[in-house]
Amino acid sequence: MHVLIAEDEKDLLDQYRDMLEEKGHRVTASANGDECVKIYRIESENNKKSDDLISPFDAVILDYQMPLKNGLETAKEILEINSHQRIIFASGFVQETFFESIKSLKQITEIMKKPFHLQALVDTLEDKEIYQKLEKLNVDITAIKELNPSHAQIQAYFDVLCQLQKGRTF
């Protein structure tokens, strides 16, 4: 898999990259959200075939709190380029990240609670079943997109996400 990672803590970024490369994945790294979006735009243009956009990355892993552009702002810009891009947030504040991502992005994304074991990152990334089930949830959530979802509705989606993640990170 080809993965784009945005993480402002160099030690963590190096750990993520080393572990994923050790498992055979190709990693493109950035130190902040602004740089991440620039890389994504360039790679998207390079991968464009006629009018069809081919996703340049199998997944984008975003630290939620970064300088210049936080993870949510970064995800929003990436999803404007490719609404089907798989986004995985790494955050110490899972519920807040989840609620904000639904309200701001109007879709459900994967979230890993920091700190997590590096093997959990690999397992989540390689588990395509999670992403396929999220795609189905995102179809369901389009029915309430125009509404301002209640806390109970968001909590219900959060509970489903927890089940999908198979207890790996939260």
DSSP file (Angstrom, degrees, kcal/mol; ACC not computed):
  #  RESIDUE AA STRUCTURE BP1 BP2  ACC     N-H-->O    O-->H-N    N-H-->O    O-->H-N    TCO  KAPPA ALPHA  PHI   PSI    X-CA   Y-CA   Z-CA
    1    1 A M              0   0    0      0, 0.0    25,-2.9     0, 0.0     2,-0.6   0.000 360.0 360.0 360.0 149.9    0.0    0.0    0.0
    2    2 A H  E     -a   26   0A   0     23,-0.2    56,-2.8    25,-0.1    57,-1.1  -0.935 360.0-172.3-105.7 122.5    1.1    3.6   -0.6
    3    3 A V  E     -ab  27  59A   0     23,-2.9    25,-3.0    -2,-0.6     2,-0.5  -0.928  18.3-153.8-122.3 136.3    0.4    5.7    2.5
    4    4 A L  E     -ab  28  60A   0     55,-2.2    57,-2.9    -2,-0.4     2,-0.4  -0.942  18.9-168.8-105.7 128.3    0.7    9.5    3.1
    5    5 A I  E     -ab  29  61A   0     23,-2.6    25,-2.0    -2,-0.5     2,-0.5  -0.962  13.6-168.7-121.6 134.4    1.3   10.4    6.7
    6    6 A A  E     +ab  30  62A   0     55,-2.6    57,-2.6    -2,-0.4     2,-0.3  -0.972  26.4 147.9-119.9 114.5    1.1   13.9    8.3
    7    7 A E        -     0   0    0     23,-2.2     6,-0.1    -2,-0.5    59,-0.1  -0.960  34.7-159.5-149.1 124.4    2.6   14.0   11.8
    8    8 A D  S    S+     0   0    0     -2,-0.3     2,-0.9    57,-0.3     3,-0.1   0.657  75.6  84.3 -83.7 -14.5    4.4   16.9   13.4
    9    9 A E     >  -     0   0    0      1,-0.2     4,-2.6     2,-0.0     3,-0.4  -0.786  68.8-157.2 -89.2 107.2    6.2   14.9   16.0
   10   10 A K  H  > S+     0   0    0     -2,-0.9     4,-2.7     1,-0.2     5,-0.2   0.846  88.5  54.6 -55.1 -40.9    9.3   13.7   14.2
   11   11 A D  H  > S+     0   0    0      2,-0.2     4,-2.1     1,-0.2    -1,-0.2   0.926 111.9  44.2 -61.4 -44.0    9.9   10.7   16.5
   12   12 A L  H  > S+     0   0    0     -3,-0.4     4,-3.0     2,-0.2     5,-0.2   0.926 112.3  52.3 -65.4 -44.4    6.4    9.4   15.9
   13   13 A L  H  X S+     0   0    0     -4,-2.6     4,-2.7     1,-0.2    -2,-0.2   0.919 110.5  48.4 -57.6 -44.8    6.6   10.0   12.2
   14   14 A D  H  X S+     0   0    0     -4,-2.7     4,-2.8    -5,-0.2    -1,-0.2   0.897 111.8  49.6 -62.8 -41.0    9.8    8.0   12.0
   15   15 A Q  H  X S+     0   0    0     -4,-2.1     4,-2.4    -5,-0.2     5,-0.2   0.934 112.4  46.9 -63.8 -46.4    8.3    5.2   14.0
   16   16 A Y  H  X S+     0   0    0     -4,-3.0     4,-2.5     1,-0.2     5,-0.3   0.947 115.3  46.2 -59.1 -48.7    5.2    5.0   11.8
   17   17 A R  H  X S+     0   0    0     -4,-2.7     4,-2.8    -5,-0.2     5,-0.3   0.935 113.0  48.7 -61.6 -48.3    7.3    5.1    8.6
   18   18 A D  H  X S+     0   0    0     -4,-2.8     4,-2.2     1,-0.2    -1,-0.2   0.920 113.9  45.8 -59.6 -45.8    9.8    2.5    9.8
   19   19 A M  H  X S+     0   0    0     -4,-2.4     4,-1.3    -5,-0.2    -1,-0.2   0.924 115.4  45.7 -65.2 -45.2    7.1    0.1   10.9
   20   20 A L  H  <>S+     0   0    0     -4,-2.5     5,-2.6    -5,-0.2    -2,-0.2   0.900 114.3  47.8 -67.7 -39.8    5.0    0.5    7.7
   21   21 A E  H ><5S+     0   0    0     -4,-2.8     3,-1.6    -5,-0.3    -1,-0.2   0.875 107.3  56.9 -67.4 -35.9    8.1    0.2    5.5
   22   22 A E  H 3<5S+     0   0    0     -4,-2.2    -1,-0.2    -5,-0.3    -2,-0.2   0.828 105.9  51.7 -61.0 -31.3    9.2   -2.9    7.4
   23   23 A K  T 3<5S-     0   0    0     -4,-1.3    -1,-0.3    -3,-0.2    -2,-0.2   0.316 128.8 -98.4 -90.0   7.5    5.8   -4.5    6.6
   24   24 A G  T < 5S+     0   0    0     -3,-1.6     2,-0.2     1,-0.3    -3,-0.2   0.570  78.4 134.9  93.2   9.3    6.3   -3.7    2.9
   25   25 A H      < -     0   0    0     -5,-2.6     2,-0.5    -6,-0.1    -1,-0.3  -0.621  53.7-126.1 -91.9 152.3    4.3   -0.5    2.5
   26   26 A R  E     -a    2   0A   0    -25,-2.9   -23,-2.9    -2,-0.2     2,-0.4  -0.849  29.8-160.5 -96.0 131.1    5.5    2.6    0.7
   27   27 A V  E     -a    3   0A   0     -2,-0.5     2,-0.5   -25,-0.2   -23,-0.2  -0.941  17.9-170.1-122.1 132.1    5.3    5.8    2.8
   28   28 A T  E     -a    4   0A   0    -25,-3.0   -23,-2.6    -2,-0.4     2,-0.3  -0.987  23.8-159.1-113.6 128.5    5.3    9.4    1.9
   29   29 A A  E     -a    5   0A   0     -2,-0.5     2,-0.3   -25,-0.2   -23,-0.2  -0.814  16.4-179.0-116.6 148.9    5.7   11.6    5.0
   30   30 A S  E     -a    6   0A   0    -25,-2.0   -23,-2.2    -2,-0.3     3,-0.1  -0.985  24.9-142.4-141.3 152.1    5.0   15.2    5.8
   31   31 A A  S    S+     0   0    0     -2,-0.3     2,-0.3   -25,-0.2   -25,-0.1   0.509  81.5  13.7 -93.9  -6.1    5.6   17.2    9.0
   32   32 A N  S  > S-     0   0    0     34,-0.1     4,-1.9     1,-0.1    36,-0.1  -0.976  79.6 -99.4-160.3 170.4    2.3   19.3    8.9
   33   33 A G  H  > S+     0   0    0     34,-0.9     4,-2.3    36,-0.8     5,-0.2   0.856 115.9  55.3 -66.0 -37.6   -1.1   19.6    7.3
   34   34 A D  H  > S+     0   0    0     33,-0.4     4,-2.0     1,-0.2    -1,-0.2   0.941 110.7  44.7 -62.4 -48.3   -0.1   22.3    4.8
   35   35 A E  H  > S+     0   0    0      1,-0.2     4,-2.5     2,-0.2    -1,-0.2   0.878 110.7  56.4 -62.3 -38.4    2.8   20.2    3.4
   36   36 A C  H  X S+     0   0    0     -4,-1.9     4,-2.6     1,-0.2    -2,-0.2   0.921 107.2  47.4 -60.4 -46.6    0.5   17.1    3.3
   37   37 A V  H  X S+     0   0    0     -4,-2.3     4,-2.7     2,-0.2    -1,-0.2   0.900 110.8  52.3 -64.1 -40.5   -2.1   18.8    1.1
   38   38 A K  H  X S+     0   0    0     -4,-2.0     4,-2.2     2,-0.2    -2,-0.2   0.930 111.3  46.6 -61.1 -45.3    0.6   20.1   -1.2
   39   39 A I  H  X S+     0   0    0     -4,-2.5     4,-2.7     1,-0.2     5,-0.2   0.927 112.2  51.0 -61.2 -44.7    2.0   16.5   -1.6
   40   40 A Y  H  X S+     0   0    0     -4,-2.6     4,-2.4     1,-0.2    -2,-0.2   0.917 109.8  49.5 -61.2 -44.2   -1.6   15.2   -2.1
   41   41 A R  H  X S+     0   0    0     -4,-2.7     4,-2.2     2,-0.2    -1,-0.2   0.926 112.8  47.0 -60.9 -45.6   -2.3   17.8   -4.9
   42   42 A I  H  X S+     0   0    0     -4,-2.2     4,-2.3     1,-0.2    -2,-0.2   0.944 114.4  46.1 -62.5 -48.6    0.9   17.0   -6.7
   43   43 A E  H  X S+     0   0    0     -4,-2.7     4,-1.6     1,-0.2    -1,-0.2   0.861 110.8  53.8 -64.5 -35.3    0.4   13.2   -6.5
   44   44 A S  H  X S+     0   0    0     -4,-2.4     4,-0.5    -5,-0.2    10,-0.3   0.917 109.8  47.2 -64.4 -43.0   -3.2   13.6   -7.6
   45   45 A E  H >< S+     0   0    0     -4,-2.2     3,-0.8     1,-0.2    -2,-0.2   0.897 111.6  50.9 -64.8 -40.1   -2.2   15.5  -10.7
   46   46 A N  H 3< S+     0   0    0     -4,-2.3    -1,-0.2     1,-0.2    -2,-0.2   0.801 113.7  45.2 -67.2 -28.1    0.5   13.0  -11.5
   47   47 A N  H 3< S+     0   0    0     -4,-1.6     7,-0.4    -5,-0.2     2,-0.3   0.421  84.5 119.5 -95.7   0.2   -2.0   10.1  -11.2
   48   48 A K    <<  -     0   0    0     -3,-0.8     2,-0.5    -4,-0.5     5,-0.2  -0.487  43.5-167.1 -72.7 130.3   -4.8   11.7  -13.2
   49   49 A K  B >   -E   52   0B   0      3,-2.1     3,-2.3    -2,-0.3    -2,-0.0  -0.977  59.8 -53.3-120.1 118.2   -5.8    9.8  -16.3
   50   50 A S  T 3  S-     0   0    0     -2,-0.5    -2,-0.0     1,-0.3     0, 0.0  -0.322 118.2 -27.2  48.0-121.9   -8.0   11.8  -18.6
   51   51 A D  T 3  S+     0   0    0     -3,-0.1     2,-0.4     2,-0.1    -1,-0.3   0.445 117.8 100.2 -97.8  -0.7  -10.9   13.1  -16.5
   52   52 A D  B <   -E   49   0B   0     -3,-2.3    -3,-2.1     1,-0.0     2,-0.6  -0.702  64.7-142.9 -90.8 135.0  -10.7   10.3  -14.0
   53   53 A L        -     0   0    0     -2,-0.4     2,-0.6    -5,-0.2    -5,-0.1  -0.854  10.8-161.6 -95.7 121.4   -9.0   10.8  -10.6
   54   54 A I        -     0   0    0     -2,-0.6    -7,-0.1    -7,-0.4    -2,-0.0  -0.909  31.6-110.5-100.2 125.3   -7.1    7.7   -9.5
   55   55 A S        -     0   0    0     -2,-0.6   -11,-0.0     1,-0.2    27,-0.0  -0.330  21.7-154.2 -58.7 124.5   -6.4    7.9   -5.8
   56   56 A P  S    S+     0   0    0      0, 0.0     2,-0.4     0, 0.0    -1,-0.2   0.708  77.5  41.1 -75.1 -17.9   -2.6    8.5   -5.3
   57   57 A F        -     0   0    0      1,-0.1    29,-0.3   -56,-0.0   -54,-0.2  -0.971  65.9-144.6-131.5 143.9   -2.6    6.9   -1.8
   58   58 A D  S    S-     0   0    0    -56,-2.8     2,-0.3    -2,-0.4    28,-0.3   0.812  91.1  -0.9 -72.5 -29.7   -4.4    3.9   -0.4
   59   59 A A  E     -b    3   0A   0    -57,-1.1   -55,-2.2    26,-0.1     2,-0.5  -0.988  59.1-145.0-156.8 152.9   -4.7    5.8    2.9
   60   60 A V  E     -bc   4  87A   0     26,-2.2    28,-2.9    -2,-0.3     2,-0.6  -0.990  15.5-159.2-121.2 121.9   -3.9    9.1    4.5
   61   61 A I  E     -bc   5  88A   0    -57,-2.9   -55,-2.6    -2,-0.5     2,-0.5  -0.903  14.6-170.3-104.6 121.9   -3.0    9.1    8.2
   62   62 A L  E     -bc   6  89A   0     26,-2.8    28,-2.9    -2,-0.6     2,-0.2  -0.945  23.9-136.3-121.3 126.6   -3.4   12.5    9.8
   63   63 A D  E     - c   0  90A   0    -57,-2.6    28,-0.2    -2,-0.5     3,-0.1  -0.568  24.1-138.7 -64.9 140.4   -2.3   13.7   13.2
   64   64 A Y  S    S+     0   0    0     26,-2.0     7,-2.3    -2,-0.2     2,-0.7   0.894  88.0  46.7 -76.8 -38.3   -5.3   15.6   14.5
   65   65 A Q  S    S+     0   0    0     25,-0.3   -57,-0.3     5,-0.2    -1,-0.2  -0.897  74.9 143.5-110.5 109.9   -3.4   18.5   16.0
   66   66 A M        -     0   0    0     -2,-0.7   -34,-0.1    -3,-0.1     2,-0.1  -0.938  48.6 -98.3-138.4 159.5   -0.6   19.9   13.8
   67   67 A P  S    S+     0   0    0      0, 0.0     2,-2.7     0, 0.0   -34,-0.9  -0.349  99.3  13.5 -74.0 162.4    0.8   23.3   13.0
   68   68 A L  S    S+     0   0    0    -36,-0.1     2,-0.3   -35,-0.1   -36,-0.1  -0.227 138.7  15.7  70.1 -49.1   -0.2   25.4   10.0
   69   69 A K  S    S-     0   0    0     -2,-2.7   -36,-0.8     4,-0.0   -35,-0.1  -0.919  80.6-135.2-153.7 122.3   -3.2   23.2    9.2
   70   70 A N     >  -     0   0    0     -2,-0.3     4,-2.4   -37,-0.1    -5,-0.2  -0.188  34.6 -97.4 -74.8 174.4   -4.8   20.8   11.7
   71   71 A G  H  > S+     0   0    0     -7,-2.3     4,-2.9     1,-0.2     5,-0.2   0.860 122.4  52.5 -61.0 -38.2   -5.9   17.3   10.7
   72   72 A L  H  > S+     0   0    0     -8,-0.5     4,-2.3     2,-0.2    -1,-0.2   0.924 111.5  45.5 -65.4 -45.1   -9.5   18.2   10.1
   73   73 A E  H  > S+     0   0    0      2,-0.2     4,-2.0     1,-0.2    -2,-0.2   0.897 114.2  50.2 -63.9 -39.7   -8.6   21.1    7.8
   74   74 A T  H  X S+     0   0    0     -4,-2.4     4,-2.3     2,-0.2    -2,-0.2   0.933 110.6  48.5 -63.7 -47.0   -6.2   18.9    6.0
   75   75 A A  H  X S+     0   0    0     -4,-2.9     4,-3.0     1,-0.2     5,-0.2   0.902 108.5  55.0 -60.3 -41.5   -8.8   16.1    5.6
   76   76 A K  H  X S+     0   0    0     -4,-2.3     4,-1.3     1,-0.2    -1,-0.2   0.923 110.1  45.0 -59.8 -45.1  -11.3   18.6    4.3
   77   77 A E  H  X S+     0   0    0     -4,-2.0     4,-1.1     2,-0.2    -1,-0.2   0.890 114.1  49.1 -67.3 -38.9   -9.0   19.8    1.5
   78   78 A I  H  X S+     0   0    0     -4,-2.3     4,-2.7     1,-0.2     3,-0.5   0.920 110.1  50.8 -66.1 -42.8   -8.0   16.3    0.6
   79   79 A L  H  < S+     0   0    0     -4,-3.0    -1,-0.2     1,-0.2    -2,-0.2   0.754 103.6  59.3 -69.1 -23.2  -11.6   15.2    0.4
   80   80 A E  H  < S+     0   0    0     -4,-1.3    -1,-0.2    -5,-0.2     3,-0.2   0.832 111.1  42.0 -69.7 -31.3  -12.4   18.1   -1.8
   81   81 A I  H  < S+     0   0    0     -4,-1.1     2,-0.3    -3,-0.5    -2,-0.2   0.903 138.9   7.7 -77.2 -44.6   -9.8   16.7   -4.3
   82   82 A N    ><  -     0   0    0     -4,-2.7     3,-1.8    -5,-0.1    -1,-0.3  -0.851  61.8-167.3-144.1 101.3  -11.0   13.1   -3.8
   83   83 A S  T 3  S+     0   0    0     -2,-0.3    -4,-0.1     1,-0.3    -3,-0.1   0.606  88.9  56.5 -67.3 -11.1  -14.1   12.5   -1.8
   84   84 A H  T 3  S+     0   0    0      2,-0.1    -1,-0.3    -5,-0.0     2,-0.2   0.274  74.4 129.3-104.0  10.9  -13.3    8.7   -1.6
   85   85 A Q    <   -     0   0    0     -3,-1.8     2,-0.5    -7,-0.1   -27,-0.1  -0.456  63.1-121.1 -68.6 134.2   -9.9    9.0   -0.1
   86   86 A R        -     0   0    0    -29,-0.3   -26,-2.2   -28,-0.3     2,-0.4  -0.659  33.1-168.2 -75.9 123.1   -9.5    6.8    3.0
   87   87 A I  E     -c   60   0A   0     -2,-0.5    23,-1.8   -28,-0.2     2,-0.5  -0.949  10.9-172.8-116.3 133.1   -8.6    9.0    6.0
   88   88 A I  E     -cd  61 110A   0    -28,-2.9   -26,-2.8    -2,-0.4     2,-0.3  -0.981  12.6-153.1-124.7 117.5   -7.3    7.7    9.3
   89   89 A F  E     -cd  62 111A   0     21,-3.2    23,-3.2    -2,-0.5     2,-0.6  -0.697   3.4-154.8 -88.1 141.9   -7.0   10.2   12.1
   90   90 A A  E     +cd  63 112A   0    -28,-2.9   -26,-2.0    -2,-0.3     2,-0.3  -0.977  35.3 153.4-111.6 115.4   -4.5    9.7   14.9
   91   91 A S  E     - d   0 113A   0     21,-2.6    23,-2.3    -2,-0.6     3,-0.2  -0.995  52.7-146.8-148.0 146.8   -5.8   11.6   18.0
   92   92 A G  S    S+     0   0    0     -2,-0.3     2,-0.5    21,-0.3    21,-0.1   0.524 100.7  60.0 -84.4  -7.3   -5.6   11.6   21.7
   93   93 A F     >  +     0   0    0      1,-0.2     4,-2.5     2,-0.1    -1,-0.2  -0.705  65.1 169.0-123.9  77.2   -9.2   12.9   21.7
   94   94 A V  H  > S+     0   0    0     -2,-0.5     4,-2.9    -3,-0.2     5,-0.2   0.924  73.1  43.5 -62.5 -53.3  -11.2   10.3   19.9
   95   95 A Q  H  > S+     0   0    0      1,-0.2     4,-2.9     2,-0.2     5,-0.2   0.928 116.2  47.6 -63.1 -44.0  -14.8   11.4   20.6
   96   96 A E  H  > S+     0   0    0      1,-0.2     4,-2.5     2,-0.2     5,-0.2   0.920 114.0  47.9 -61.6 -43.0  -14.1   15.0   20.0
   97   97 A T  H  X S+     0   0    0     -4,-2.5     4,-2.4     2,-0.2    -2,-0.2   0.913 113.0  48.9 -62.4 -43.5  -12.3   14.1   16.7
   98   98 A F  H  X S+     0   0    0     -4,-2.9     4,-2.0    -5,-0.2    -2,-0.2   0.942 113.1  45.5 -63.0 -49.1  -15.1   11.8   15.7
   99   99 A F  H  X S+     0   0    0     -4,-2.9     4,-2.2     1,-0.2    -2,-0.2   0.920 115.4  47.3 -62.3 -44.5  -17.9   14.4   16.4
  100  100 A E  H  X S+     0   0    0     -4,-2.5     4,-3.0    -5,-0.2     5,-0.4   0.873 109.1  54.2 -66.2 -36.7  -16.0   17.2   14.6
  101  101 A S  H  X>S+     0   0    0     -4,-2.4     4,-2.3    -5,-0.2     6,-0.8   0.900 110.0  46.8 -67.3 -37.9  -15.2   15.0   11.6
  102  102 A I  H  X5S+     0   0    0     -4,-2.0     4,-1.2     3,-0.2    -2,-0.2   0.941 117.2  43.1 -66.3 -45.7  -18.9   14.2   11.1
  103  103 A K  H  <5S+     0   0    0     -4,-2.2    -2,-0.2    -5,-0.2    -1,-0.2   0.904 126.2  31.1 -68.3 -40.8  -20.0   17.8   11.5
  104  104 A S  H  <5S+     0   0    0     -4,-3.0    -3,-0.2    -5,-0.2    -2,-0.2   0.882 130.8  31.6 -86.8 -41.1  -17.2   19.3    9.4
  105  105 A L  H  <5S-     0   0    0     -4,-2.3    -3,-0.2    -5,-0.4    -2,-0.2   0.664  92.0-137.3 -92.8 -17.7  -16.4   16.6    6.8
  106  106 A K  S  <<S+     0   0    0     -4,-1.2     2,-0.3    -5,-0.6    -4,-0.2   0.816  74.9  76.4  62.0  31.6  -20.0   15.2    6.6
  107  107 A Q  S    S-     0   0    0     -6,-0.8     2,-0.4    38,-0.0    -2,-0.2  -0.980  84.4-101.1-160.2 165.3  -18.7   11.7    6.6
  108  108 A I        -     0   0    0     -2,-0.3     2,-0.3    26,-0.2    30,-0.1  -0.755  36.5-175.2 -94.1 134.5  -17.2    9.1    9.0
  109  109 A T        -     0   0    0     -2,-0.4     2,-0.2   -11,-0.1   -21,-0.2  -0.809  31.5 -96.8-121.0 165.5  -13.5    8.6    9.1
  110  110 A E  E     -d   88   0A   0    -23,-1.8   -21,-3.2    -2,-0.3     2,-0.4  -0.584  38.4-164.8 -81.3 146.4  -11.3    6.1   10.9
  111  111 A I  E     -d   89   0A   0     -2,-0.2     2,-0.5   -23,-0.2   -21,-0.2  -0.998  10.3-163.2-136.4 132.8   -9.8    7.2   14.2
  112  112 A M  E     -d   90   0A   0    -23,-3.2   -21,-2.6    -2,-0.4     2,-0.5  -0.969  24.0-127.9-114.7 129.2   -6.9    5.7   16.2
  113  113 A K  E     -d   91   0A   0     -2,-0.5   -21,-0.3   -23,-0.2   -23,-0.1  -0.633  39.1 -99.3 -80.5 121.9   -6.5    6.8   19.8
  114  114 A K  S    S+     0   0    0    -23,-2.3   -20,-0.1    -2,-0.5     2,-0.1  -0.587 101.7  44.1 -78.3 145.2   -3.0    8.0   20.6
  115  115 A P  S    S+     0   0    0      0, 0.0     2,-0.3     0, 0.0    -2,-0.1   0.654  80.6 156.7 -78.0 151.7   -0.9    6.4   21.9
  116  116 A F        -     0   0    0     -2,-0.1     2,-0.2    -4,-0.1    53,-0.1  -0.943  46.6 -96.4-135.5 159.0   -1.3    3.2   20.1
  117  117 A H    >>  -     0   0    0     -2,-0.3     4,-1.2    51,-0.3     3,-0.8  -0.497  32.1-125.6 -71.8 143.4    0.9    0.2   19.4
  118  118 A L  H 3> S+     0   0    0      1,-0.3     4,-1.9     2,-0.2     5,-0.1   0.828 110.9  59.6 -60.9 -32.1    2.5    0.3   16.0
  119  119 A Q  H 3> S+     0   0    0      1,-0.2     4,-3.0     2,-0.2    -1,-0.3   0.849  99.3  57.8 -66.0 -32.0    1.1   -3.1   15.1
  120  120 A A  H <> S+     0   0    0     -3,-0.8     4,-2.5     2,-0.2    -1,-0.2   0.870 104.6  51.9 -63.9 -35.7   -2.4   -1.6   15.6
  121  121 A L  H  X S+     0   0    0     -4,-1.2     4,-2.6     2,-0.2    -2,-0.2   0.940 111.8  45.3 -63.7 -47.1   -1.6    0.9   13.0
  122  122 A V  H  X S+     0   0    0     -4,-1.9     4,-2.6     2,-0.2    -2,-0.2   0.933 113.8  49.6 -61.6 -47.2   -0.5   -1.8   10.5
  123  123 A D  H  X S+     0   0    0     -4,-3.0     4,-1.0     1,-0.2    -2,-0.2   0.910 113.1  46.4 -60.5 -43.7   -3.6   -4.0   11.4
  124  124 A T  H >< S+     0   0    0     -4,-2.5     3,-0.6     1,-0.2    -1,-0.2   0.937 113.7  48.4 -64.8 -46.7   -6.0   -1.1   10.9
  125  125 A L  H 3< S+     0   0    0     -4,-2.6    -2,-0.2     1,-0.2    -1,-0.2   0.901 114.8  44.7 -60.5 -42.8   -4.3    0.0    7.6
  126  126 A E  H 3< S+     0   0    0     -4,-2.6     2,-1.3    -5,-0.2    -1,-0.2   0.603  90.1  93.5 -81.1 -11.4   -4.3   -3.5    6.2
  127  127 A D    XX  +     0   0    0     -4,-1.0     4,-0.8    -3,-0.6     3,-0.7  -0.669  46.9 174.0 -86.2  91.5   -7.9   -4.3    7.3
  128  128 A K  H 3> S+     0   0    0     -2,-1.3     4,-2.3     1,-0.2    -1,-0.2   0.711  70.7  72.7 -71.4 -19.8   -9.9   -3.3    4.2
  129  129 A E  H 3> S+     0   0    0      1,-0.2     4,-2.3     2,-0.2    -1,-0.2   0.886  93.1  54.6 -62.1 -38.6  -13.1   -4.6    5.7
  130  130 A I  H <> S+     0   0    0     -3,-0.7     4,-2.3     1,-0.2    -1,-0.2   0.948 109.7  46.2 -59.3 -48.4  -13.2   -1.6    8.1
  131  131 A Y  H  X S+     0   0    0     -4,-0.8     4,-2.2     1,-0.2    -2,-0.2   0.889 110.9  52.1 -65.2 -39.2  -13.0    0.8    5.2
  132  132 A Q  H  X S+     0   0    0     -4,-2.3     4,-1.5     1,-0.2    -1,-0.2   0.902 111.2  47.4 -63.9 -39.8  -15.6   -1.1    3.2
  133  133 A K  H  X S+     0   0    0     -4,-2.3     4,-2.2     1,-0.2    -2,-0.2   0.875 109.8  53.3 -69.5 -35.8  -18.0   -1.0    6.2
  134  134 A L  H  X S+     0   0    0     -4,-2.3     4,-2.8     2,-0.2   -26,-0.2   0.892 103.4  57.1 -63.8 -38.7  -17.3    2.7    6.7
  135  135 A E  H  X S+     0   0    0     -4,-2.2     4,-1.5     1,-0.2    -1,-0.2   0.907 107.4  48.6 -57.6 -41.1  -18.2    3.4    3.1
  136  136 A K  H  X S+     0   0    0     -4,-1.5     4,-2.0     2,-0.2    -2,-0.2   0.917 110.6  50.2 -65.5 -42.6  -21.6    1.8    3.8
  137  137 A L  H  X S+     0   0    0     -4,-2.2     4,-2.6     1,-0.2    -2,-0.2   0.886 107.1  55.0 -62.0 -37.6  -22.0    4.0    6.9
  138  138 A N  H  X S+     0   0    0     -4,-2.8     4,-0.9     2,-0.2    -1,-0.2   0.828 105.1  52.5 -67.4 -30.1  -21.1    7.0    4.8
  139  139 A V  H  < S+     0   0    0     -4,-1.5     3,-0.5    -5,-0.2     4,-0.4   0.923 111.9  47.0 -65.9 -43.2  -23.9    6.1    2.4
  140  140 A D  H >< S+     0   0    0     -4,-2.0     3,-1.3     1,-0.2     4,-0.3   0.885 107.8  55.8 -63.4 -38.8  -26.2    6.0    5.4
  141  141 A I  H >X S+     0   0    0     -4,-2.6     3,-1.5     1,-0.3     4,-0.5   0.731  89.6  74.2 -71.3 -20.2  -25.0    9.2    6.8
  142  142 A T  G >< S+     0   0    0     -4,-0.9     3,-0.7    -3,-0.5     4,-0.5   0.806  86.6  65.8 -61.8 -25.2  -25.8   11.1    3.6
  143  143 A A  G <4 S+     0   0    0     -3,-1.3    -1,-0.3    -4,-0.4    -2,-0.2   0.785 111.6  32.7 -65.9 -26.1  -29.4   10.8    4.7
  144  144 A I  G X4 S+     0   0    0     -3,-1.5     3,-0.5    -4,-0.3    -1,-0.2   0.303  88.8 105.1-111.7   9.2  -28.7   13.1    7.7
  145  145 A K  T << S+     0   0    0     -3,-0.7    -2,-0.1    -4,-0.5    -1,-0.1   0.910  83.0  45.1 -55.6 -46.9  -26.0   15.3    6.0
  146  146 A E  T 3  S+     0   0    0     -4,-0.5    -1,-0.2    -3,-0.1     2,-0.1   0.705 104.9  76.3 -75.8 -18.3  -28.2   18.3    5.6
  147  147 A L  S <  S-     0   0    0     -3,-0.5    -3,-0.0    -4,-0.1     0, 0.0  -0.454  93.2-112.6 -81.9 162.7  -29.6   18.0    9.1
  148  148 A N        -     0   0    0     -2,-0.1    -3,-0.1     0, 0.0    -2,-0.1  -0.857  43.9-129.2 -92.8 102.5  -27.6   19.0   12.1
  149  149 A P        -     0   0    0      0, 0.0     2,-0.0     0, 0.0   -46,-0.0  -0.189  18.0-122.5 -60.9 141.9  -27.1   15.5   13.6
  150  150 A S     >  -     0   0    0      1,-0.1     4,-2.2     4,-0.0     5,-0.2  -0.302  23.4-108.4 -75.0 164.5  -28.0   15.2   17.2
  151  151 A H  H  > S+     0   0    0      1,-0.2     4,-2.8     2,-0.2     5,-0.2   0.889 121.1  54.8 -59.5 -39.6  -25.5   14.0   19.8
  152  152 A A  H  > S+     0   0    0      2,-0.2     4,-2.1     1,-0.2    -1,-0.2   0.895 107.5  48.9 -63.6 -40.9  -27.4   10.7   20.0
  153  153 A Q  H  > S+     0   0    0      2,-0.2     4,-1.8     1,-0.2    -1,-0.2   0.926 113.8  45.9 -64.5 -44.0  -27.1   10.1   16.2
  154  154 A I  H  X S+     0   0    0     -4,-2.2     4,-2.4     1,-0.2    -2,-0.2   0.901 110.8  53.3 -65.6 -40.3  -23.4   10.9   16.3
  155  155 A Q  H  X S+     0   0    0     -4,-2.8     4,-2.5     1,-0.2    -1,-0.2   0.886 105.9  54.0 -62.2 -38.6  -23.0    8.6   19.4
  156  156 A A  H  X S+     0   0    0     -4,-2.1     4,-1.7     1,-0.2    -1,-0.2   0.916 110.5  45.7 -62.6 -43.1  -24.7    5.8   17.5
  157  157 A Y  H  X S+     0   0    0     -4,-1.8     4,-2.3     2,-0.2    -2,-0.2   0.881 110.8  54.2 -66.2 -37.5  -22.3    6.1   14.6
  158  158 A F  H  X S+     0   0    0     -4,-2.4     4,-2.4     1,-0.2    -2,-0.2   0.915 106.4  52.0 -61.4 -43.8  -19.3    6.3   17.1
  159  159 A D  H  X S+     0   0    0     -4,-2.5     4,-1.7     1,-0.2    -1,-0.2   0.889 109.7  49.2 -61.0 -40.0  -20.4    3.1   18.7
  160  160 A V  H  X S+     0   0    0     -4,-1.7     4,-2.4     2,-0.2    -1,-0.2   0.909 109.2  52.6 -65.7 -41.8  -20.5    1.3   15.3
  161  161 A L  H  X S+     0   0    0     -4,-2.3     4,-2.2     1,-0.2    -2,-0.2   0.912 106.3  53.5 -60.2 -42.3  -17.0    2.7   14.5
  162  162 A C  H  <>S+     0   0    0     -4,-2.4     5,-1.1     1,-0.2     4,-0.2   0.902 109.7  48.4 -59.1 -41.0  -15.7    1.3   17.8
  163  163 A Q  H ><5S+     0   0    0     -4,-1.7     3,-1.3     1,-0.2    -1,-0.2   0.907 109.9  51.8 -65.8 -41.3  -17.1   -2.1   16.8
  164  164 A L  H 3<5S+     0   0    0     -4,-2.4    -2,-0.2     1,-0.3    -1,-0.2   0.867 102.4  58.9 -63.6 -35.8  -15.6   -1.9   13.4
  165  165 A Q  T ><5S-     0   0    0     -4,-2.2     3,-1.9    -5,-0.2    -1,-0.3   0.519 103.0-135.2 -74.6  -3.4  -12.1   -1.1   14.8
  166  166 A K  T < 5 -     0   0    0     -3,-1.3    -3,-0.2     1,-0.3    -2,-0.1   0.802  58.1 -66.4  56.1  33.8  -12.3   -4.4   16.7
  167  167 A G  T 3 <S+     0   0    0     -5,-1.1    -1,-0.3     1,-0.1    -4,-0.1   0.672  98.8 134.3  67.9  16.8  -11.1   -2.9   19.9
  168  168 A R  S <  S+     0   0    0     -3,-1.9   -51,-0.3    -6,-0.2    -2,-0.1   0.909  82.6   0.9 -67.3 -42.1   -7.7   -2.2   18.5
  169  169 A T              0   0    0    -58,-0.1    -1,-0.1    -4,-0.1   -57,-0.1   0.654 360.0 360.0-126.0 -20.7   -7.2    1.4   19.6
  170  170 A F              0   0    0     -8,-0.2    -8,-0.1   -59,-0.1    -2,-0.1   0.338 360.0 360.0-155.7 360.0  -10.2    2.5   21.7
